[in-house]
Amino acid sequence: MKSRFFWDTFFNKTLSAAALVSVLTLAGIFLLLLYNGLQAFSTIDIAEFLSAAPWNPAAYDAPVFGIGAMLFSTLIVTFGSMLIAVPLGIGTAAFLSEMASPRLRNLLKPAIEMLAAIPSVVIGFLGIVLVAPGLAQVFDLPNGLNALNGSILLAVMALPTLISVSEDAIHAVPDYYKEASYALGANRWETLLRVTLPACKSGVLAAVMLGLGRALGETMTVLMATGNATAMPHSIFDPVRTITATVAIEMGEVPFRTPHFYSLFACALVLFLITLGVNIAAERLAARLRKKGQ
């Protein structure tokens, strides 16, 4: 009895410590970004920083630190990827959970999850040699290194997470929900759309948010496949540069403790706050949906 109490206490304390370490790590990252990012605004006007002014920190006479174009490019690529990934991911998850045979499900689900193991640099390379030439040919473009290319590749990278979490949420819906629907005369398609998906909407929303976070924070793929132009894009066919790509490209060569150095931390801080805001909004929406479902 004492041994069981000891192990229960030990694992409880260990898991609590692991959770505390995670929270402290996140807080430490935020404080690091905040400390270094705010120092940028001692020499850079915050209004200019958030404006559509060109990003040209290497100019000798008058460096310009405007992230408006990069911020807009980040949002275009990220939400463009979600427009592709969300319907495809939820549809695939519904098929795996409700319509595929057990044998087919056991074949497809591991294959889909293996997509997450493909390095982002490989996805970016495939975007350069396969997707970009295809986009250039279909839409008659000089090249296919643009926002649409980045959106397609990020959608592919977000799909494994989105499908796996959505499939688990759909599979967790109690069978008696579906049986009651069938008893009322609904077919499998009507039951899926009107019963199953509404019943697991909070879990599906969590899957979408995880996919969004995956796309929002991706670096190497968008660095390789979007053209890296810091100008304001006017369509999805224009080359763009995201905030993550800018930090990855310039942080390794920037002089230490210069306005350029601190401005990159400010870029990372803006991206962190966007991600935090999206997650907080998603959690509140999911809690509201769960409350309505009770």
N, C-alpha and C positions, 0 to 999 in steps of 0.2 A: 504493500500500500504506500509506504514511504517512497519507494523507488518510483512508483507511478506518479506520485505528487511531485517528486524532484524533476522528472523528465517533462511533465506538463509545464512546470514553472520555467524550466530551462528553455524549452521551445517557445514559450510565450514571450520570454524576455528577448530571445534571439530574434524573433520575427519583429518585435517592437523596435529593437535596435536597428534592424535592417530598414524598416520603414522610416525611422528617424534619420538615418544616414541619407536616404533618398531625398527627404525634405531638405536637409541641411545642404546637400549637394546642389539642389536646384536653387536654394536661396543664395549659396555662394556664387553660382554662375550669374544670377541676376545682379548681385551686388558688384561683382567684377565688371559686368557690362555697364552698370549704372555709374560706377566711379569713373571709369575711363571714358564712357560715352559723354557724360556731362562736361568733361573737360574740353571737349571739342567746341562747345558753345561759348567758351571764353574768348575765342578768336573768330568763330564762325557764327554769323547771324542765323538763328533758328528758322526764321521765315525763309531765308534764302536756301537753307539746307533742305527744307521740305517742299521747296518750289520746283518748277519745271526748268530751272536754270541748268545748263549743261554741267556734267560731271567732268571736271578737268583739273584735278589736284596737282598735276605736274607742270602747269603753266608757270613760267619763271616770274613774270611780272605781276599777274593777278590770278592766283589759283581760285577755282570755282568748285564749290562742294554742294551741288544740287542733286538730290536723290529722287525728285519727282518722277522723272522718266523711268528710273529703275524700279521704283515702287509700283508704278502703273504696269510696267512690264511683268513684274512678279505676280501681280494680281491677275493679269490677262492669262499668263501661262498656267497658273495654279487653278483658277476657276474654269479655264478651258479644259484642263485635264479632268476636272470633276464632271463636266458636262458629258465627257466621253465615258468615264469610269463608272459613274453612279448607276445609270440604267443598265450598262453591261454587267456590272458586278452584282447588283441586286437580282437581275434576271438570271444570271448564272447560279447564284446562291439558291434562288427559288427552284430552279431546275434540279440542282443537286439534292436538295432537301425533300422536294415534293414529287418529282416526276421521274428522276433517273432510277434505274434499277440498282440494287445494292452492288452488283458487280461493276457496273459502269461508274457509280459513285466512287468506289474504291480505286478505280483507275484514274478518274479525272481529278479528284481532290488532291492527291499527292503531286500530280503533275502541275496543278495550278500553284500549289504551295512552293514548288521548286522554283517558280519564277522569282520568289523573294531571295533566292540564293544567288541569282545572277548579279555580278558586280555592276554598279552603276556605270563604270567606265565602259563595260561591254555594251550596255544598253545605249550609251552615247555613241559608241563606235558604229553600232548597227543603225543608229539614226543618221549618221553621216553617210554611210555607204549604201543604205537601202531606202530609208524613209525619205531623206532629203532629195535624192534624184527622182523618186516617184512623185513627190509633191511638185517639184519643178516641172516635170513633164505634164502632169495632170492640169495644173493651174497656169502653165506657161510662164514660169518665173525664171529669173536669172539663176537662182539657186534655191534650195529648199531649206536653208538654215534660217529659220524664222520662228515666230511664236507658236505657230501651228505644229511645227515639228516637235518643239519642246512639250506642248500639251499632249500630243499623242504618246510620246515616250514616258512622260510622267503618269499618264493614265495606265500604261502597261505596268509601271512600277507600283502603282497604288492598288491594282487589282487583287493581288494575293491577299493582302490584309483585308480589303473590303469584302471579298468573297468569303473568306474564312469566318470572319466575325459575323457577317450577315447570315451565313448558313447556320452557324451555331444558334443565333437568335431565332431564326425561323424554325429550326428543329426543336427548340425549347418550348414552342407553343403547345399547350396540352392537347392531346388527341381528341378529347371530348368537345373542344371548340369546333374541330373539323367535322366530327361525327354529327353534331347538332346541325351544322350547315348542310351536310349531305341529307340528313333526315328531313329537312325542309325542302328538298328538291334541287338544291344548288349543285352544279357540276364542279369538277376539280378546279377549273379556271376561275369561276366565280368565287369559290371558297378561298382560293389563294388571294385574290384581289380585295375581297370584301371582309374576310375574316382573319386569315393568317397574317398577312402583312400589317393590317392595322393593329393586331394584337401584339406584334413585336416591333412596333415603330421606334420605341426608345432604343432597343438593341441595334436596329438598322441605322438609326441616327448616330449611335456611337461608332459604328463601322465607317460611316461616311466621314466623321470627324477624324478618325484615325487615318483614313486615306488622304484627307485634306492636309493633315499634319505631315504625312509622308511626302506629299507633293510640294508643300510649302518650304520644307527644309532641305530639299534635294539640291545638290551642288554640281557634282561632276557632269551629270547628264545635260543639264541646261547650259553649263559652261561650254560643252563641246558642240551642242546641236542647235543653238538658237542664234548664232551669228555675232553675239557680243557687241552690239551697237548700243551706245549710251544715249542715242537720240530718242525723242518721244515717238513711240509707234503710233501709226494711224490705222492699222489693220492687223489682223492676225498673220498676214503674209509679210510683215516687216521684220527685219532682224531686231532682236532685243537683247538686253543684258539684265539679269535679275540681280537682286541684292546679294544673294548667296554667291553667285559667280563673281561679283565684284570683290567681295571679301576674300574669296579663295585666290583670285588672280593677283591682288595687290598686297595682301598682308605679308607675304614672304619677302617682299623687296622694299617695303616702305621704311624710311628712316624712323628710328625709335623716338617716341615722345615728341612727335611733330604734329601739327594740325591734321595732316593727312592720316597719321597713325590713329589719332583719337577719333577722326571722322569715320574710320572703318568700324571702330567699336560702337559709335553712334548708329551706324547702319545695322549692326548686329542687334543693338538694343531695340531699334524700331521693329525689326523682324521678330524678336522675342516678345515684344508687347502685342504685336498682331496675333501671334500664335496663342499667347495667353488669353487675349480677348476672345478669340474664336472658341477656345476650349471652355472658358467660363460661360459664354453665351450658349454653347451646345449643352453644357451640363444643366443649366437652368431650364432650357427647353426640354431636355430629356426628363428632368424631374417633374416638370409640368405635365408632360405626356403620360408619365407613369401615374401621377396623381389622378388624371382624368380617367385612366384605364382601370382604376380601382373601384 
